[in-house]
Amino acid sequence: MTLADQATIARHDGQVTSGKPARPKRRTFTAAYKKRILAEFGALPENSQERGALLRKERLYHSHIEDWRRQRDAGTLSPGAKNERPGKSPESGELARLRGENRKLQARNDRLSRDLGKTKTALDIAGKAFALLDEISNSADSDGN
């Protein structure tokens, strides 16, 4: 291994690792933490530097605050919930499943309606062809007598 290879896989403390660095883990926040931060953030004056300082201190983004407010307003920011997204209740899962099933049934209904239209057209053509042949047959019989 060359020095260039060692430099590419050196850790921050200067030790060389044998492989790729581990993928960072996503942070999770408890409902109590979210509520505490929302209370602190809400208590600070709007557009103040203190709000930015709080976000920097906690290593958060304003989008965290917006998401947590939505969760709180939707009632999904419960004490036992960790990083729960709004709308992910069992009822919403069932609703999503039923909507998907409804879309499939609607697509099947549309396909069957098109097939029925084709069948009606084919039967109409066959009926007209039968009537035409019957008329030709009757006129041939009357001409032959």
Secondary structure, DSSP 4 states (H G I P E B T S, - for coil): --HHHHHHTB-TTSPBPSSPPPPPPPP--BHHHHHHHHHHHHHSPTT-HHHHHHHHHHT--HHHHHHHHHHHHHT---TT-BSPPTT-SHHHHHHHHHHHHHHHHHHHHHHHHHHHHHHHHHHHHHHHHHHHHHHHHHHHHHHH-
